[in-house]
């Protein structure tokens, strides 16, 4: 499959794969591909940031390489590490009777690519895929500043330095998508190397369209009422308001129970599909009748 040639082509291919984005996202993706720059996507949890990268891998016919960030992530988990057990085994197999020359050869061998464990960033840089892979650096805001500093070099030159081997430079630049839930501010220097896009919560009509595309088992009336119900929850003072992912989970849960419309009893029984904190459940429970009535009128 040839890559998308226009913004409209990207919009169309995203929709074919049931990803309901907007033109501004398609434009950002198009420019990131054309300029070979990383795309930095921010937004609240559950609005489709990670899914955008996954779907783009399908659109491009490319391999998806995902690096899930977390506090304390280091080069051994993100870039590479040596296969120490295999190195030790290789040395032992050489035997104690090996002469000095052979031992020196063995030492060089154990620090060759054969003994290298390739982690996501090295895999994305050192690739010979027919189509450059899509590198998803997910939830960068969960990592620390030291890891951000390393990414600055990697995204500037698309190369990785391994002391025992040398510098490995990308023969073809991967399509990089970086996501953030904005739990902390990411350094400006990293953002400057990227194109930026914010994914907001969708309006009612768009959210209904998303539910119908991603949860087709939900009846049309149910899809609209669930979307309207979640829209109402987002207007409340909650510890964690539900994202689109929770809207889909709720619609699927209700459909699995055979519901075609919502009512107060069903909503109260299934709120755990959308709300993940006891404080929020208690706050919403007394408002359920009013929320359901409003959603039914939407």
Phi, psi and omega in degrees: 000130178283153181289161179296140185255342182223168176296319179298324179296319178296314178305314182296316182290327175296316181293324177302330180259021173064029172255114184263091178260200175228175185295326181295323176293316178300322178294316179298318178296316180301313181292321178298321178292315183293319184270355184053048177245149176297151176250118180261116182247121176247160178162169178294159179299138173085016181262358175108021181291308180296320181298327179300318179293318180299316181291324179295328175298320177293318180300318183276349185066037186246161176283136176265124176245117186247129172247110178273118183276155177200164181296127179092003179301139183229182184297327182296329179266335185261328188244294182195163166207162180274145179278083187299316179301320180289324176298315180296319178298319180298318180296317180295323179294337177294330176084153181290337182278003182293138180284172187298320181298315180295325179294321178295321177297317180298320179297321178291323182295320186288347174250040175253173183298339180297333183253014183264129174267113185274120176265175191307317184292318177293321179300321180287323181286312184264073182237150174234033180296153176297322175242130180308139183289164171263119178261115178258113174259098194266132176059056181300334181292347177276345180276183181250177186293330179296320179291322175301317181299321177296319181298330179304312180293316183297317183282342177282316187245351184049056177213156181231133179258125176242113188308319185283342184244317183127197182266130178251117183252142182295128174283330174219134187283127177289158172276113187259128173239124178247129179245154177212136174270002178062038173287340170210163179282131175274145186300141181302325183299325179287317180297326181297336180276001186235162162274147188244140174215137177253128174256116181265171171298140180285159172284178187300310184298320180291322180293323176298317179298321179295316180297317181294329179281319187264340178229065185296345179290342178279130178300155184303316179296319179295318180301316182291319182292320178295317178299317179294323178298315179293322176302320178294321179296325181292343177273358180265162179274086183249156176296318178214108180285148182288144175265187180295325179301321179288325175302315180295317178299320181292316179298317179294322180296314180293321177295323179295335177274001179085009182284143173244346174218165179264155168214169187300320181294315179297318181297314180298324183285337187242012183300337180296347175287337185245328183248132189245008179231137182302321180299320179291319179301316180293321181293323184279328189305318181286345180262359187304310182304316180293320179295318180295316180299317179294319180294324180292337179270350187293000000 
